[in-house]
Amino acid sequence: MTTLRTQIAEHAARLILTGKASTFKSAVQRASGWVSNRRLKRADLPGRSEIEQQLHLLAGRDQLEIILSHSDEDETPDDSSYDYTYPLMLLQRLAAVSPDPVIHPEGDLQYHSLQVFHRGLDIAPHDEEFLVACLFHDVGYVIDFHNARRATLETLQGHVTPRTLEIIAMLEKAEQYYQTKSMPKSLKNHEDADAILALAQCKRHAHVRGAEVMSMDELVDWIEENWIE
């Protein structure tokens, strides 16, 4: 029987092999988020040697040597070095943005964003980049209400990872798919299609009046505990 650690190690190895994760740490983070939807303990997560073992099984010798030659990048700052202070300030200001109540019966966009984040936690609790997209996908409304998606991408540049930006950038394609049931080729063939579609689904169901969410203070505490080392 394949253990959870082995499943995560296999998925992490594939992410590294296909270039979807550049370090062992980010590979484990992303893999655990999609292999299990429960909060995992440290004992559930594979070590570097376990991922290397899976890489040996999946990769040819020449390819493996190239991958492992860059493995010291794990010692340099990676996704965890991103500072969410500015996006959190914008999220705070979203409490004053209340769009069409027919489309957003839940109320303001901060409340909506926190609902999206909570739903994201149920889907992929360890995929930080996906959860950051859930949390900050609408912050551009503070900057330019009529061109919010573009403002979001421009505003978050440098504050979140390129993968988070790409998930948000592709969100419109996923929303169109759920409306028309016709999936654009650019989304169908996208390496992160699952995460993009998951964000769109979280948004679709984040319009609940009275839903329980973290307060902003609780959110900051959660981020400090889970994302900041």
N, CA, C and O of each residue as an XYZ file, in Angstrom:
916
protein
N       0.848     -1.203      0.000
C       0.000      0.000      0.000
C       0.883      1.253      0.000
O       1.803      1.368      0.810
N       0.604      2.169     -0.894
C       1.383      3.398     -1.007
C       1.034      4.351      0.128
O      -0.133      4.687      0.330
N       2.049      4.784      0.868
C       1.814      5.700      1.981
C       1.617      7.122      1.475
O       1.952      7.443      0.335
N       1.071      7.962      2.340
C       0.859      9.361      1.981
C       2.196     10.038      1.680
O       2.290     10.827      0.740
N       3.226      9.736      2.466
C       4.548     10.315      2.228
C       5.048      9.952      0.826
O       5.612     10.792      0.124
N       4.837      8.708      0.432
C       5.301      8.262     -0.878
C       4.523      8.949     -1.993
O       5.100      9.344     -3.007
N       3.216      9.091     -1.804
C       2.401      9.773     -2.806
C       2.868     11.215     -2.996
O       2.964     11.702     -4.123
N       3.156     11.887     -1.889
C       3.618     13.271     -1.975
C       4.996     13.323     -2.629
O       5.266     14.201     -3.448
N       5.863     12.382     -2.265
C       7.206     12.336     -2.854
C       7.134     12.116     -4.366
O       7.874     12.748     -5.119
N       6.247     11.222     -4.812
C       6.095     10.950     -6.244
C       5.624     12.201     -6.974
O       6.152     12.555     -8.029
N       4.623     12.866     -6.400
C       4.076     14.065     -7.042
C       5.110     15.180     -7.048
O       5.252     15.890     -8.044
N       5.835     15.339     -5.942
C       6.870     16.369     -5.859
C       7.963     16.120     -6.894
O       8.455     17.058     -7.521
N       8.341     14.851     -7.071
C       9.373     14.512     -8.061
C       8.924     14.886     -9.465
O       9.720     15.387    -10.259
N       7.661     14.647     -9.775
C       7.144     14.993    -11.098
C       7.140     16.511    -11.299
O       7.434     16.998    -12.391
N       6.807     17.252    -10.240
C       6.815     18.714    -10.342
C       8.222     19.225    -10.638
O       8.400     20.124    -11.461
N       9.216     18.656     -9.970
C      10.605     19.059    -10.209
C      11.034     18.648    -11.610
O      11.686     19.413    -12.321
N      10.666     17.440    -11.995
C      11.087     16.897    -13.283
C      10.515     17.694    -14.448
O      11.175     17.862    -15.474
N       9.297     18.180    -14.291
C       8.642     18.929    -15.371
C       8.884     20.428    -15.275
O       8.362     21.199    -16.080
N       9.679     20.841    -14.287
C       9.992     22.258    -14.161
C       8.912     23.094    -13.517
O       8.978     24.322    -13.568
N       7.907     22.459    -12.905
C       6.820     23.192    -12.269
C       7.168     23.617    -10.851
O       6.463     24.430    -10.254
N       8.246     23.073    -10.310
C       8.756     23.490     -9.005
C      10.274     23.533     -9.113
O      10.888     22.616     -9.660
N      10.870     24.577     -8.602
C      12.316     24.759     -8.773
C      13.126     24.258     -7.592
O      14.336     24.068     -7.709
N      12.472     24.039     -6.448
C      13.186     23.562     -5.267
C      12.428     22.409     -4.632
O      11.235     22.230     -4.876
N      13.128     21.628     -3.815
C      12.484     20.521     -3.117
C      11.400     21.035     -2.170
O      10.341     20.422     -2.036
N      11.673     22.162     -1.518
C      10.704     22.709     -0.569
C       9.404     23.102     -1.259
O       8.320     22.736     -0.805
N       9.511     23.845     -2.352
C       8.296     24.276     -3.047
C       7.571     23.084     -3.659
O       6.343     23.083     -3.743
N       8.321     22.065     -4.089
C       7.694     20.866     -4.660
C       6.870     20.139     -3.612
O       5.752     19.708     -3.896
N       7.404     19.997     -2.406
C       6.663     19.330     -1.328
C       5.431     20.138     -0.959
O       4.357     19.580     -0.732
N       5.592     21.455     -0.901
C       4.467     22.323     -0.546
C       3.321     22.167     -1.536
O       2.167     22.007     -1.136
N       3.639     22.213     -2.827
C       2.605     22.102     -3.851
C       2.030     20.695     -3.907
O       0.818     20.522     -4.033
N       2.885     19.698     -3.815
C       2.423     18.305     -3.919
C       1.507     17.943     -2.764
O       0.474     17.306     -2.970
N       1.869     18.337     -1.560
C       1.048     17.992     -0.400
C      -0.308     18.671     -0.475
O      -1.309     18.133     -0.001
N      -0.336     19.873     -1.082
C      -1.596     20.590     -1.201
C      -2.603     19.901     -2.086
O      -3.810     20.048     -1.899
N      -2.102     19.136     -3.066
C      -3.016     18.494     -4.005
C      -3.176     17.000     -3.766
O      -4.108     16.392     -4.291
N      -2.284     16.396     -2.983
C      -2.422     14.970     -2.659
C      -3.381     14.779     -1.492
O      -4.114     13.792     -1.435
N      -3.370     15.732     -0.563
C      -4.230     15.616      0.618
C      -4.916     16.936      0.900
O      -4.310     18.000      0.765
N      -6.184     16.869      1.292
C      -6.909     18.097      1.615
C      -7.069     18.287      3.119
O      -7.908     19.070      3.565
N      -6.257     17.564      3.905
C      -6.295     17.762      5.346
C      -4.984     18.389      5.818
O      -3.974     18.356      5.115
N      -5.022     18.948      6.995
C      -3.819     19.561      7.571
C      -2.825     18.455      7.910
O      -3.135     17.564      8.701
N      -1.646     18.506      7.324
C      -0.662     17.452      7.509
C       0.339     17.813      8.596
O       0.641     18.984      8.822
N       0.842     16.792      9.259
C       1.901     16.968     10.241
C       3.243     16.832      9.531
O       3.319     16.330      8.409
N       4.296     17.286     10.199
C       5.625     17.200      9.605
C       5.977     15.751      9.268
O       6.657     15.482      8.278
N       5.509     14.827     10.100
C       5.816     13.405      9.883
C       5.178     12.865      8.607
O       5.597     11.828      8.092
N       4.165     13.568      8.094
C       3.488     13.130      6.871
C       4.258     13.534      5.618
O       4.002     13.003      4.537
N       5.196     14.465      5.752
C       5.863     15.038      4.587
C       7.176     14.310      4.297
O       7.944     14.027      5.218
N       7.436     14.007      3.034
C       8.660     13.295      2.671
C       9.892     14.181      2.783
O       9.810     15.401      2.639
N      11.028     13.557      3.039
C      12.289     14.281      3.060
C      12.904     14.327      1.681
O      12.401     13.716      0.738
N      13.982     15.051      1.576
C      14.663     15.217      0.299
C      15.096     13.870     -0.290
O      14.976     13.648     -1.495
N      15.600     12.974      0.567
C      16.079     11.688      0.072
C      14.959     10.871     -0.563
O      15.189     10.145     -1.531
N      13.746     10.988     -0.019
C      12.608     10.259     -0.574
C      12.223     10.804     -1.945
O      11.838     10.047     -2.836
N      12.328     12.115     -2.108
C      12.024     12.716     -3.412
C      13.110     12.341     -4.417
O      12.817     12.038     -5.573
N      14.357     12.362     -3.972
C      15.452     11.962     -4.859
C      15.279     10.513     -5.319
O      15.583     10.179     -6.465
N      14.793      9.661     -4.424
C      14.545      8.266     -4.796
C      13.508      8.179     -5.909
O      13.659      7.386     -6.838
N      12.451      8.993     -5.819
C      11.424      9.009     -6.862
C      11.985      9.594     -8.157
O      11.624      9.156     -9.249
N      12.864     10.577     -8.031
C      13.502     11.141     -9.221
C      14.353     10.092     -9.925
O      14.393     10.048    -11.154
N      15.028      9.254     -9.160
C      15.827      8.180     -9.739
C      14.942      7.241    -10.557
O      15.354      6.725    -11.595
N      13.713      7.028    -10.067
C      12.799      6.120    -10.767
C      12.220      6.754    -12.031
O      11.907      6.057    -12.997
N      12.081      8.082    -12.017
C      11.398      8.770    -13.114
C      12.346      9.325    -14.169
O      11.983      9.407    -15.343
N      13.553      9.707    -13.767
C      14.434     10.434    -14.674
C      15.592      9.578    -15.159
O      16.030      8.649    -14.481
N      16.080      9.916    -16.359
C      17.301      9.304    -16.860
C      18.498      9.855    -16.116
O      18.397     10.895    -15.465
N      19.638      9.173    -16.201
C      20.813      9.563    -15.422
C      21.271     10.974    -15.758
O      21.550     11.758    -14.850
N      21.355     11.318    -17.043
C      21.824     12.652    -17.431
C      20.885     13.737    -16.911
O      21.324     14.766    -16.397
N      19.586     13.485    -17.056
C      18.598     14.457    -16.601
C      18.660     14.619    -15.085
O      18.536     15.729    -14.567
N      18.853     13.512    -14.381
C      18.902     13.555    -12.929
C      20.106     14.348    -12.443
O      20.005     15.097    -11.471
N      21.240     14.191    -13.110
C      22.437     14.925    -12.713
C      22.233     16.426    -12.839
O      22.703     17.196    -12.002
N      21.527     16.839    -13.891
C      21.246     18.268    -14.080
C      20.348     18.788    -12.964
O      20.579     19.865    -12.415
N      19.309     17.998    -12.634
C      18.370     18.412    -11.583
C      19.081     18.554    -10.251
O      18.929     19.565     -9.564
N      19.864     17.532     -9.881
C      20.514     17.542     -8.577
C      21.638     18.565     -8.508
O      22.004     19.002     -7.417
N      22.193     18.954     -9.653
C      23.263     19.948     -9.647
C      22.754     21.315     -9.227
O      23.529     22.171     -8.800
N      21.440     21.517     -9.352
C      20.842     22.791     -8.957
C      20.125     22.695     -7.614
O      19.438     23.633     -7.208
N      20.280     21.571     -6.926
C      19.503     21.344     -5.710
C      19.900     22.257     -4.568
O      19.130     22.421     -3.622
N      21.092     22.863     -4.630
C      21.496     23.773     -3.570
C      20.635     25.019     -3.527
O      20.697     25.785     -2.566
N      19.821     25.231     -4.573
C      18.917     26.390     -4.574
C      17.957     26.337     -3.396
O      17.395     27.358     -2.999
N      17.768     25.127     -2.829
C      16.899     25.004     -1.660
C      17.413     25.832     -0.490
O      16.645     26.194      0.401
N      18.723     26.137     -0.489
C      19.301     26.874      0.624
C      19.122     28.372      0.460
O      19.418     29.129      1.384
N      18.637     28.821     -0.709
C      18.429     30.241     -0.945
C      16.971     30.586     -0.731
O      16.123     29.696     -0.770
N      16.651     31.857     -0.504
C      15.252     32.225     -0.303
C      14.407     31.819     -1.498
O      14.801     32.034     -2.644
N      13.241     31.229     -1.231
C      12.327     30.857     -2.311
C      10.980     31.505     -2.064
O      10.924     32.652     -1.619
N       9.883     30.792     -2.345
C       8.557     31.386     -2.243
C       8.291     31.977     -0.863
O       7.548     32.950     -0.733
N       8.911     31.378      0.187
C       8.626     31.829      1.542
C       9.178     33.227      1.811
O       8.842     33.828      2.832
N      10.024     33.763      0.911
C      10.626     35.072      1.125
C       9.699     36.205      0.706
O      10.022     37.369      0.946
N       8.583     35.914      0.104
C       7.680     36.963     -0.353
C       6.993     37.624      0.834
O       6.587     36.958      1.787
N       6.871     38.935      0.759
C       6.297     39.734      1.835
C       4.883     40.134      1.432
O       4.689     40.814      0.424
N       3.893     39.712      2.222
C       2.492     39.972      1.882
C       1.941     41.222      2.573
O       0.727     41.427      2.600
N       2.806     42.046      3.122
C       2.340     43.217      3.872
C       1.477     44.135      3.009
O       0.384     44.528      3.416
N       1.967     44.472      1.820
C       1.211     45.387      0.952
C      -0.093     44.759      0.455
O      -1.131     45.417      0.528
N      -0.092     43.507     -0.052
C      -1.366     42.896     -0.433
C      -2.358     42.822      0.721
O      -3.561     42.980      0.509
N      -1.872     42.584      1.943
C      -2.770     42.539      3.098
C      -3.379     43.907      3.380
O      -4.534     44.002      3.797
N      -2.606     44.965      3.153
C      -3.142     46.315      3.319
C      -4.275     46.562      2.318
O      -5.301     47.152      2.656
N      -4.069     46.099      1.077
C      -5.118     46.248      0.066
C      -6.343     45.408      0.419
O      -7.478     45.847      0.231
N      -6.109     44.199      0.931
C      -7.222     43.349      1.356
C      -8.012     44.025      2.466
O      -9.240     43.936      2.497
N      -7.321     44.697      3.374
C      -7.995     45.436      4.442
C      -8.921     46.491      3.848
O     -10.041     46.682      4.321
N      -8.448     47.168      2.816
C      -9.230     48.247      2.196
C     -10.410     47.711      1.382
O     -11.346     48.458      1.097
N     -10.381     46.436      1.005
C     -11.500     45.849      0.261
C     -12.784     45.816      1.090
O     -13.869     45.625      0.540
N     -12.672     45.998      2.393
C     -13.872     46.030      3.239
C     -14.777     47.200      2.873
O     -15.969     47.197      3.179
N     -14.194     48.203      2.211
C     -14.977     49.385      1.817
C     -15.501     49.284      0.392
O     -16.149     50.206     -0.104
N     -15.217     48.153     -0.273
C     -15.651     47.983     -1.663
C     -16.818     47.012     -1.699
O     -16.649     45.824     -1.423
N     -17.988     47.505     -2.033
C     -19.197     46.679     -2.101
C     -19.768     46.744     -3.507
O     -20.403     47.736     -3.866
N     -19.555     45.704     -4.314
C     -20.070     45.702     -5.689
C     -21.565     45.402     -5.741
O     -22.246     45.422     -4.716
N     -22.062     45.128     -6.926
C     -23.481     44.852     -7.158
C     -23.984     43.796     -6.182
O     -23.478     42.673     -6.201
N     -24.964     44.110     -5.325
C     -25.465     43.144     -4.344
C     -26.155     41.934     -4.973
O     -26.316     40.903     -4.320
N     -26.562     42.055     -6.231
C     -27.151     40.898     -6.913
C     -26.080     39.848     -7.184
O     -26.320     38.649     -7.041
N     -24.895     40.315     -7.577
C     -23.782     39.409     -7.860
C     -23.059     39.019     -6.578
O     -22.569     37.898     -6.439
N     -23.001     39.966     -5.641
C     -22.286     39.732     -4.381
C     -23.237     39.941     -3.202
O     -23.121     40.937     -2.488
N     -24.167     39.024     -2.992
C     -25.101     39.184     -1.868
C     -24.422     39.064     -0.509
O     -24.990     39.450      0.513
N     -23.184     38.518     -0.500
C     -22.473     38.353      0.771
C     -22.008     39.672      1.350
O     -21.789     39.784      2.556
N     -21.852     40.700      0.470
C     -21.433     41.998      0.974
C     -20.162     42.492      0.331
O     -20.032     42.455     -0.893
N     -19.213     42.957      1.136
C     -18.002     43.592      0.607
C     -17.009     42.559      0.078
O     -17.138     41.362      0.338
N     -16.022     43.042     -0.666
C     -15.070     42.153     -1.336
C     -14.016     41.574     -0.390
O     -13.405     40.551     -0.699
N     -13.801     42.210      0.745
C     -12.912     41.582      1.725
C     -13.556     40.308      2.262
O     -12.906     39.266      2.357
N     -14.810     40.396      2.605
C     -15.547     39.232      3.103
C     -15.602     38.132      2.044
O     -15.444     36.951      2.355
N     -15.825     38.526      0.799
C     -15.827     37.566     -0.313
C     -14.466     36.895     -0.443
O     -14.388     35.676     -0.594
N     -13.400     37.674     -0.387
C     -12.051     37.128     -0.548
C     -11.708     36.157      0.572
O     -11.067     35.134      0.331
N     -12.125     36.464      1.783
C     -11.871     35.571      2.910
C     -12.656     34.271      2.756
O     -12.183     33.208      3.157
N     -13.852     34.353      2.176
C     -14.610     33.128      1.895
C     -13.894     32.273      0.844
O     -13.828     31.050      0.967
N     -13.365     32.928     -0.180
C     -12.612     32.202     -1.217
C     -11.411     31.506     -0.583
O     -11.129     30.346     -0.881
N     -10.710     32.216      0.287
C      -9.540     31.663      0.961
C      -9.912     30.435      1.798
O      -9.217     29.419      1.753
N     -10.995     30.526      2.552
C     -11.419     29.389      3.383
C     -11.765     28.178      2.531
O     -11.450     27.048      2.902
N     -12.406     28.403      1.400
C     -12.714     27.286      0.500
C     -11.434     26.721     -0.104
O     -11.316     25.510     -0.296
N     -10.484     27.586     -0.400
C      -9.199     27.124     -0.900
C      -8.471     26.255      0.111
O      -7.816     25.282     -0.263
N      -8.581     26.599      1.386
C      -7.952     25.801      2.439
C      -8.502     24.386      2.464
O      -7.772     23.443      2.770
N      -9.778     24.227      2.146
C     -10.379     22.890      2.115
C      -9.860     22.066      0.942
O      -9.819     20.838      1.014
N      -9.464     22.736     -0.134
C      -9.027     22.037     -1.346
C      -7.538     21.711     -1.310
O      -7.142     20.571     -1.552
N      -6.722     22.704     -1.011
C      -5.263     22.521     -1.069
C      -4.610     23.315      0.062
O      -4.034     24.375     -0.181
N      -4.694     22.814      1.293
C      -4.249     23.593      2.453
C      -2.760     23.875      2.516
O      -2.332     24.742      3.278
N      -1.949     23.154      1.724
C      -0.497     23.353      1.784
C       0.063     24.061      0.553
O       1.268     24.300      0.477
N      -0.787     24.397     -0.405
C      -0.316     25.054     -1.622
C      -0.384     26.568     -1.413
O      -1.388     27.203     -1.735
N       0.684     27.131     -0.876
C       0.698     28.550     -0.515
C       0.408     29.444     -1.709
O      -0.353     30.403     -1.586
N       0.996     29.151     -2.856
C       0.823     30.012     -4.027
C      -0.635     30.045     -4.476
O      -1.143     31.101     -4.855
N      -1.307     28.905     -4.437
C      -2.723     28.839     -4.773
C      -3.547     29.613     -3.748
O      -4.452     30.359     -4.121
N      -3.245     29.445     -2.470
C      -4.006     30.122     -1.419
C      -3.800     31.630     -1.459
O      -4.720     32.394     -1.167
N      -2.594     32.059     -1.819
C      -2.339     33.493     -1.976
C      -3.200     34.057     -3.109
O      -3.715     35.171     -3.013
N      -3.349     33.277     -4.179
C      -4.223     33.696     -5.282
C      -5.663     33.811     -4.801
O      -6.370     34.753     -5.159
N      -6.091     32.855     -3.993
C      -7.451     32.906     -3.429
C      -7.654     34.182     -2.620
O      -8.699     34.826     -2.706
N      -6.658     34.531     -1.847
C      -6.783     35.634     -0.900
C      -6.732     37.006     -1.573
O      -7.462     37.918     -1.186
N      -5.868     37.151     -2.582
C      -5.596     38.488     -3.137
C      -6.090     38.682     -4.563
O      -5.717     39.667     -5.200
N      -6.907     37.788     -5.084
C      -7.285     37.849     -6.503
C      -8.102     39.091     -6.853
O      -8.199     39.447     -8.028
N      -8.688     39.755     -5.865
C      -9.548     40.909     -6.141
C      -8.994     42.228     -5.622
O      -9.707     43.231     -5.643
N      -7.754     42.263     -5.160
C      -7.256     43.498     -4.528
C      -7.169     44.668     -5.509
O      -7.122     45.824     -5.088
N      -7.149     44.381     -6.801
C      -7.095     45.454     -7.786
C      -8.312     46.363     -7.770
O      -8.256     47.477     -8.290
N      -9.419     45.903     -7.179
C     -10.610     46.746     -7.083
C     -10.343     48.006     -6.259
O     -11.011     49.024     -6.437
N      -9.374     47.932     -5.369
C      -9.008     49.111     -4.581
C      -8.317     50.156     -5.458
O      -8.424     51.357     -5.210
N      -7.610     49.686     -6.481
C      -6.820     50.560     -7.350
C      -7.646     51.096     -8.517
O      -7.655     52.298     -8.779
N      -8.335     50.201     -9.210
C      -9.102     50.570    -10.405
C     -10.312     49.655    -10.494
O     -10.206     48.522    -10.962
N     -11.442     50.137    -10.055
C     -12.646     49.302     -9.962
C     -13.067     48.763    -11.323
O     -13.560     47.639    -11.412
N     -12.880     49.548    -12.390
C     -13.371     49.157    -13.708
C     -12.382     48.285    -14.488
O     -12.753     47.671    -15.488
N     -11.150     48.231    -14.044
C     -10.148     47.361    -14.666
C      -9.430     46.570    -13.567
O      -8.202     46.554    -13.477
N     -10.239     45.925    -12.746
C      -9.720     45.340    -11.507
C      -8.737     44.206    -11.742
O      -7.730     44.119    -11.039
N      -9.000     43.331    -12.715
C      -8.107     42.189    -12.918
C      -6.718     42.653    -13.354
O      -5.704     42.162    -12.856
N      -6.684     43.593    -14.278
C      -5.396     44.120    -14.717
C      -4.691     44.825    -13.561
O      -3.485     44.666    -13.374
N      -5.446     45.605    -12.788
C      -4.864     46.314    -11.650
C      -4.337     45.334    -10.611
O      -3.304     45.578     -9.987
N      -5.040     44.241    -10.429
C      -4.590     43.216     -9.480
C      -3.233     42.665     -9.888
O      -2.318     42.579     -9.068
N      -3.106     42.294    -11.149
C      -1.858     41.707    -11.642
C      -0.707     42.701    -11.552
O       0.402     42.340    -11.156
N      -0.972     43.954    -11.920
C       0.082     44.965    -11.870
C       0.473     45.271    -10.427
O       1.651     45.464    -10.127
N      -0.507     45.314     -9.545
C      -0.261     45.671     -8.150
C       0.488     44.570     -7.404
O       1.334     44.852     -6.555
N       0.172     43.312     -7.725
C       0.789     42.199     -7.011
C       2.176     41.838     -7.534
O       2.897     41.067     -6.900
N       2.553     42.389     -8.682
C       3.860     42.090     -9.257
C       4.956     42.372     -8.239
O       5.052     43.478     -7.706
N       5.779     41.369     -7.974
C       6.871     41.521     -7.024
C       6.496     41.206     -5.593
O       7.372     41.057     -4.741
N       5.196     41.101     -5.314
C       4.738     40.789     -3.961
C       4.303     39.328     -3.821
O       4.182     38.818     -2.707
N       4.070     38.663     -4.943
C       3.681     37.254     -4.937
C       4.493     36.531     -6.007
O       5.176     37.171     -6.807
N       4.423     35.221     -6.025
C       5.226     34.460     -6.977
C       4.642     34.556     -8.393
O       3.459     34.853     -8.555
N       5.464     34.308     -9.411
C       4.955     34.279    -10.786
C       3.825     33.270    -10.967
O       2.895     33.514    -11.737
N       3.896     32.147    -10.269
C       2.823     31.151    -10.404
C       1.501     31.700     -9.877
O       0.458     31.496    -10.498
N       1.532     32.395     -8.740
C       0.311     33.010     -8.208
C      -0.264     34.002     -9.208
O      -1.472     34.021     -9.442
N       0.590     34.823     -9.795
C       0.129     35.780    -10.799
C      -0.505     35.082    -11.986
O      -1.519     35.544    -12.509
N       0.083     33.967    -12.420
C      -0.451     33.237    -13.566
C      -1.811     32.628    -13.252
O      -2.701     32.631    -14.102
N      -1.982     32.105    -12.038
C      -3.282     31.554    -11.644
C      -4.356     32.635    -11.705
O      -5.458     32.400    -12.202
N      -4.028     33.819    -11.197
C      -4.987     34.932    -11.229
C      -5.220     35.404    -12.657
O      -6.350     35.714    -13.033
N      -4.152     35.461    -13.457
C      -4.280     35.920    -14.842
C      -5.189     35.018    -15.657
O      -5.900     35.493    -16.542
N      -5.173     33.711    -15.367
C      -5.983     32.744    -16.114
C      -7.384     32.572    -15.552
O      -8.194     31.826    -16.102
N      -7.666     33.263    -14.460
C      -8.957     33.088    -13.791
C     -10.135     33.409    -14.702
O     -11.160     32.728    -14.658
N      -9.995     34.435    -15.523
C     -11.085     34.822    -16.429
C     -11.441     33.685    -17.385
O     -12.614     33.470    -17.691
N     -10.416     32.952    -17.859
C     -10.661     31.814    -18.746
C     -11.476     30.738    -18.031
O     -12.382     30.146    -18.617
N     -11.154     30.492    -16.778
C     -11.876     29.480    -16.008
C     -13.309     29.913    -15.739
O     -14.225     29.092    -15.778
N     -13.507     31.191    -15.466
C     -14.861     31.693    -15.230
C     -15.700     31.579    -16.497
O     -16.884     31.250    -16.431
N     -15.092     31.850    -17.649
C     -15.795     31.691    -18.923
C     -16.172     30.229    -19.156
O     -17.253     29.931    -19.664
N     -15.278     29.330    -18.784
C     -15.556     27.896    -18.957
C     -16.791     27.491    -18.158
O     -17.652     26.777    -18.672
N     -16.886     27.938    -16.908
C     -18.033     27.543    -16.083
C     -19.332     28.174    -16.582
O     -20.418     27.663    -16.310
N     -19.219     29.282    -17.311
C     -20.410     29.913    -17.870
C     -20.846     29.260    -19.179
O     -22.040     29.092    -19.429
N     -19.870     28.892    -20.015
C     -20.187     28.394    -21.357
C     -20.030     26.880    -21.508
O     -20.534     26.294    -22.467
N     -19.320     26.237    -20.547
C     -19.006     24.802    -20.600
C     -18.090     24.453    -21.778
O     -17.969     23.290    -22.162
N     -17.456     25.468    -22.335
C     -16.487     25.259    -23.404
C     -15.120     25.718    -22.902
O     -14.916     26.904    -22.645
N     -14.180     24.773    -22.763
C     -12.886     25.097    -22.185
C     -11.902     25.574    -23.243
O     -11.629     24.845    -24.197
N     -11.364     26.777    -23.096
C     -10.362     27.274    -24.040
C      -9.126     26.369    -24.036
O      -8.755     25.813    -23.002
N      -8.504     26.232    -25.195
C      -7.320     25.382    -25.296
C      -6.213     25.865    -24.360
O      -5.477     25.061    -23.788
N      -6.104     27.193    -24.211
C      -5.057     27.738    -23.347
C      -5.221     27.300    -21.906
O      -4.237     27.184    -21.175
N      -6.466     27.054    -21.487
C      -6.719     26.566    -20.136
C      -6.586     25.048    -20.069
O      -6.002     24.508    -19.130
N      -7.125     24.376    -21.058
C      -7.092     22.916    -21.084
C      -5.659     22.392    -21.061
O      -5.375     21.383    -20.415
N      -4.764     23.069    -21.760
C      -3.379     22.621    -21.856
C      -2.465     23.266    -20.819
O      -1.258     23.023    -20.815
N      -3.030     24.075    -19.952
C      -2.209     24.792    -18.975
C      -1.722     23.832    -17.900
O      -2.482     22.983    -17.437
N      -0.458     23.960    -17.499
C       0.122     23.058    -16.506
C      -0.521     23.216    -15.136
O      -0.433     22.308    -14.309
N      -1.162     24.343    -14.880
C      -1.806     24.592    -13.592
C      -3.322     24.682    -13.723
O      -3.972     25.391    -12.955
N      -3.883     23.968    -14.687
C      -5.326     24.048    -14.932
C      -6.137     23.693    -13.691
O      -7.157     24.326    -13.418
N      -5.695     22.685    -12.932
C      -6.440     22.268    -11.737
C      -6.547     23.405    -10.729
O      -7.618     23.645    -10.172
N      -5.439     24.107    -10.493
C      -5.449     25.209     -9.532
C      -6.297     26.371    -10.037
O      -7.018     26.994     -9.257
N      -6.221     26.667    -11.316
C      -6.986     27.774    -11.895
C      -8.483     27.495    -11.802
O      -9.264     28.363    -11.413
N      -8.869     26.282    -12.162
C     -10.279     25.900    -12.080
C     -10.757     25.868    -10.637
O     -11.899     26.223    -10.344
N      -9.876     25.439     -9.736
C     -10.242     25.401     -8.319
C     -10.497     26.806     -7.781
O     -11.433     27.014     -7.009
N      -9.667     27.773     -8.186
C      -9.889     29.152     -7.750
C     -11.226     29.672     -8.266
O     -11.968     30.324     -7.531
N     -11.529     29.385     -9.518
C     -12.805     29.831    -10.084
C     -13.981     29.208     -9.330
O     -14.984     29.876     -9.078
N     -13.858     27.946     -8.975
C     -14.918     27.275     -8.219
C     -15.067     27.891     -6.838
O     -16.183     28.109     -6.365
N     -13.938     28.172     -6.190
C     -13.998     28.806     -4.870
C     -14.711     30.154     -4.951
O     -15.515     30.487     -4.080
N     -14.418     30.928     -5.995
C     -15.075     32.222     -6.182
C     -16.580     32.062     -6.380
O     -17.374     32.821     -5.824
N     -16.958     31.075     -7.172
C     -18.370     30.862     -7.487
C     -19.204     30.569     -6.237
O     -20.390     30.893     -6.178
N     -18.574     29.960     -5.257
C     -19.310     29.544     -4.051
C     -19.001     30.415     -2.841
O     -19.323     30.049     -1.710
N     -18.376     31.566     -3.075
C     -18.000     32.449     -1.968
C     -18.924     33.656     -1.899
O     -18.468     34.792     -1.765
N     -20.205     33.406     -1.989
C     -21.201     34.490     -1.934
C     -22.248     34.172     -0.869
O     -23.446     34.344     -1.091
N     -21.789     33.715      0.271
C     -22.691     33.244      1.328
C     -22.807     34.297      2.423
O     -21.813     34.697      3.029
N     -24.019     34.732      2.661
C     -24.245     35.680      3.755
C     -24.042     34.974      5.093
O     -24.544     33.871      5.310
N     -23.310     35.618      5.970
C     -23.137     35.070      7.311
C     -22.139     33.936      7.428
O     -22.036     33.321      8.490
N     -21.391     33.637      6.354
C     -20.394     32.565      6.420
C     -19.303     32.928      7.432
O     -18.903     34.087      7.540
N     -18.831     31.925      8.166
C     -17.786     32.163      9.153
C     -16.424     32.208      8.466
O     -16.058     31.285      7.739
N     -15.693     33.265      8.697
C     -14.346     33.423      8.147
C     -13.440     33.985      9.233
O     -13.916     34.449     10.269
N     -12.131     33.941      8.993
C     -11.192     34.570      9.919
C     -11.374     36.088      9.897
O     -11.758     36.664      8.879
N     -11.098     36.714     11.014
C     -10.958     38.165     11.013
C      -9.606     38.503     10.392
O      -8.774     37.614     10.212
N      -9.378     39.751     10.067
C      -8.089     40.146      9.502
C      -6.955     39.889     10.492
O      -5.872     39.467     10.088
N      -7.185     40.135     11.770
C      -6.159     39.856     12.779
C      -5.857     38.359     12.841
O      -4.699     37.955     12.947
N      -6.900     37.551     12.775
C      -6.698     36.098     12.799
C      -5.971     35.636     11.543
O      -5.144     34.726     11.597
N      -6.282     36.266     10.413
C      -5.610     35.921      9.167
C      -4.115     36.232      9.247
O      -3.290     35.413      8.841
N      -3.767     37.394      9.759
C      -2.353     37.764      9.887
C      -1.630     36.776     10.795
O      -0.509     36.362     10.501
N      -2.272     36.400     11.897
C      -1.667     35.411     12.800
C      -1.477     34.084     12.077
O      -0.451     33.424     12.242
N      -2.467     33.692     11.274
C      -2.386     32.419     10.540
C      -1.242     32.465      9.540
O      -0.489     31.498      9.422
N      -1.097     33.565      8.821
C      -0.024     33.709      7.849
C       1.344     33.647      8.533
O       2.260     32.982      8.050
N       1.467     34.343      9.653
C       2.741     34.334     10.380
C       3.090     32.924     10.861
O       4.259     32.539     10.884
N       2.084     32.176     11.237
C       2.305     30.832     11.761
C       2.622     29.825     10.650
O       3.431     28.917     10.837
N       1.975     29.997      9.493
C       2.067     28.986      8.453
C       2.984     29.320      7.286
O       3.512     28.412      6.643
N       3.184     30.599      6.998
C       3.909     30.975      5.792
C       5.214     31.716      6.041
O       6.046     31.809      5.138
N       5.412     32.242      7.234
C       6.603     33.032      7.495
C       7.539     32.243      8.392
O       7.151     31.780      9.464
N       8.788     32.097      7.933
C       9.767     31.343      8.708
C      10.752     32.273      9.403
O      11.652     31.808     10.103
